[in-house]
Amino acid sequence: MKKPLYILLAFFFLFQHFSIAQQKVWLDSDTGNEMDDLYAIAYLIKVEGINLIGLSSAHFNNADLNVFEKWNAYETANLKPVEESQLLNEEILAAMGRTDIPHPLGADRQIGRAWGQQDPRDSPAAQAIISAARAMVGNEKLDVVTLGAMTNIATALMLAPDIKDKIRLFSLGSWYTPQTRAWNKSEFNIRCDLNAFDYLLNLEGLDFTIMTTTTSFALKFDRDETYSRLDEHVTIEKILADRWQIHNPQDKTRVMWDLALVMAYMHPEWATTSSVMTPPENNPRVVQVFTEIDADKMREEFWRLIKSR
């Protein structure tokens, strides 16, 4: 029996509603820096319930590149950090059949200068974030998740202040001790662009949630267990295994900093979030900080999802 037209239309509009209702997410990653970014990206691409509308590359420019011959497995001579991130982003998207996700190139260095200042560092990534935020309709928000230096999102907000109310920002960076309420900005992501972090902390009205390295330190993966679980015949799993084997083969365990952020974002029930005052040197306002995570549940869920077909 044929269904009446009105029933078919009802199903169509219900499907459209749920498609539109999916939260739009933009991921910004310094993928070329370490190995945990790749695990976080693979997870966020596979996870259901969101619409990943962009994956941009972030730089990992830092002082060590100027004084040491090696950075992880890279020769520092002629190393272009943001381009390494871009190449890996493209490799991951291709391996997972998701090259349809826009993947613009980010800035190649921090905003401003070494002594401060906040001149934006424009890039295709910053412009794409601006366009995506301006495309939000009504009360819709774009969730921007940053795994490295916050240059691209800070630049987008500097160039287009009108998008601030359309963005919820979730970033990895800094140390924070809840017991003493003490911040410490001497952390890799922040050192790669302290100017950007300070700008975002000072930006009144920005919805800003921070996963500190203090909290994400709880999520660790065992090397041998990881190798045994990853199937080299599945392209993305081979990429994940190779990244550990090439960049950090000596490490029996690795802290999965970036994965902690994306999993806390996807599963807030596995994380404790606290309202915290910004550091004393910044404009006084309240931001949100993840202060505790359930690392066991995160590990279990990562492997369940990554092994699903």
N, C-alpha and C positions, 0 to 999 in steps of 0.2 A: 504494500500500500504506500502511495506517495504521501510524504508529509506535507501538510498545508504550507503555503508560502510564508505565512506569518511565523511559523515555528522555525523554518529555515532561516528567516531573517533574524529571529531572536538568537539562534545559535551563532550566527555571523557576528552580530553586535556584541554578544557575550565574549566571543573569541577576541574581537577587536579590543574590548575593554581590558581584558587581561594582558594582551600584548602591549597596549599603551601603558598600562599600570606598572609594568616592570620598571624597576629603578634603573635609571641611566647612570652608568659609571664610566669615568675616564681614569685610566691607569697610567702613571708616569714613572718610569723605571730606569735606574742606572744599571741596566742589565749586564753591561760589560765589566762591572767592578768585581763582583764576587760570584757565588754560586746560588745563594738562596733566592735571589731575584727570579731566576728561571723557574724555581719550584712554585713561587708565588704567582707568577704569570700563568703557568700551566694550570694551576688550581682555579684561578679566576676565570680563565677561558672555559673550563669544563663545568664550573658550578652552575646550577640552575637557579632561576629566580631573579636574575639581573640581566640588563642589556648592556654589555660591554661595548661602548660606542667609540672607544679610542685607546690606543696604546702608544704613548710617545716616549722618546728616548731622552734620558737625562745624562749629563756629564758626571764624571768623577774626578775632575781636576783637583789636584792637591799638591802641596809643597814637595812631597816625596818624589813626585815624577821628575822634579828638576835636579835631584841630588843622588838618586839611586839608579842603577842600571836595570833593575827589574821591579815590576809591580805585579804581584801574584805570578802568573805565568807569562806576562807580557814583557817584552823588551821596551823600556821607556823611551828609547830613541825613536822619534817620529810617531809615538803613540798619540792617537786622537780619540780621547775617551768617549765622547758622545757618538762618534761613528762606530766604535765597537759596540756600544749599546744598541745602536740602530741596526747593525748587521744581525745581532742576536735576536732582536725583536722580530725581524723579518724571517729569520730561520725558524723560530718557534711558531709563528703564525702559519708559515708554509707547512710545517710538520703536522699541525693540528687542523689543517684545512680551513683556516680562518683569515686568509689574506684579504677578505672583504672588510675586516676591521681597519679603519684608518690608522696609519702608523707614521705620523710626521716626525721629522727630525727636530730635536730640541736644541737649546743654546749650548755653546761650547765652553762656557765659563760662567763665573758668578756675575750677579748684578753689581753695579757700582765698581769700586776699586778696593784694593787691599786695606786701605785705611778707613773704609766705610763708604758712604754715599749710596744712593739708591736709584741710579740710572737703570732703566729696564734693559734687558738683554733679549731683544726681539728674535723670534725664530718661527718656523712653520708650526711648531708645537704650540707656542703661545697663541698664535693666531687661530689655530684650530680649536683650542680650549675656549677662546672668546666666542667663536662662532657657535660652538656647541652650547655654551651657557646662554647665549642670546636666543637660541632656538627653543629653550624651555618655555612651556605654555602655562599660563596662570600661576598656580602655586607650585608647579613642578620645580624640582631642584636637580642640579647636576652634582653627583658625588664624585669628587676628585680625590684619588688615592695616590700619594707620592711615596716612593720607596727610596729615593735618594735625595740629592740636593734639590731644594724647592725653587730653583731658578725659574722654571717654566710657568708655574702657577703664580708666583709673585709677579713676574713680568706681565702675565695676562691681566692681573688685577690692577697693576699700575697703568697699563695702556687703556684699560676699559673698566673704570671704577663702577660703571653701571651694572656689571655682572656680579658684584659682591653678594647681593641678596639672592642670587640664583645658584649659589655654590655652597656646598658643605664640603669642607676640606678634612681629610684624614691623612696624617703624615707620620713617618717614622723618623725619630731623631731626638737627641739630647738624653741626658740622664735626669732622673727625678726621684728623690727619696721622700715618700709620703710621710714617714715618721717625723722628719725635720722640716718638711716642705721646702727642701733645698733643691734648686735647679743647678745643673752643670752642663754648659754648652760645649765643653771640650769632648766632642763626639764626632765621628767621621762625617756623617751627612751634614751636620751643622757647620763643621770646619770647611766643607766644600762650598758653602754659601751662607755664611753667618748673616750677611746683609739681608738675604731673602727671609731667613727665619725671623730676624728682628722686625722686618717690615710686616710680616704676617702676624706676629705677636702683637704689634702695635695697632693693627688695623681694626678699629672699633667696629663692632657689628658683624665681623666675619665669624661664621660658625666653624670652629676649629677644634678638632680632636686629635690628640697626639698619642702615638704609641712610643713610649720611651724605650731606649735600649735596656734600661733597668728592668722593665717588665718583660720585654720580649726575650731576654736572656734565658727565661725558663723553658723555651721551646728548643729542644736539641734533638738532632737525628744521629743515630749510630751509623758509622760508615759501612760496616760489614752487613748490617741488616738492610741498609738502603741498597747496596749493591745486589743483595740476594733477591730483593723485591722487584727491582727494575728489570724489565724484559728488553734485551738488546734488539729484539726483532720488532719492537714497537718504536717507531721513529722518535717520538717525543720522550719516551722513557730512556732511550739510548742517549739522547741529548742531555738529559738530566744526569745520567750516570757518568757520561764522559766529562761533564763540567767538573764534577767532584774529582774524578781521577786525574784530570789534567791540571786543575788549579790548586787543589788542596789534598793530594793523595796521602800526605803525612798525618792528616787530622783524623783521629779515630772518632771524634764527634764534631759536629758543627752546630752552632747556634743558627736557627732559621729565623733571623730577625724579620725579614720582609714577609715571610709566610705568617708569622704571628700577627702582623697588622691586618693582612687581608682576611685571615680567618676570624679575628676578633670583629672585623667589620661585618663579615657575613653571619657570624654567630655571636651577637652581643650577649647572649645568655651564658656564654663561656668566658666572659670577661667582666671585670668590675671597672666602672668608669666613675671618676671623681671630678667634681668641679674644683678647679685650682686657680689661684691667682697667678698671673704672669710674673716672671722674675722681676726683682726690684728695679733693675735698670731699664725695664720696658714700661710702656704705658700701663697703668693699673686696670686690668679687666680680667674677666673670668674665661678660662678655656677649659676644655674637657681633656682628661688624661686617663688612659688605660693604666690602672695601677695593679691589676692582677689578671692572670689568664689560667684557664684549665688546659695545660699543655698536653695531658694524656688524651683528652677528647679531641684536641686539634690534630694530634698525630694520627689517631684512629680514623678521623674523618678524611684527612688528606689521602691516606692509603686506600680507603674505600672508594673515594672519588677517582683518583688517578688510575686505579686498576679497573674501573667500570668501563664497559665497552658500549 
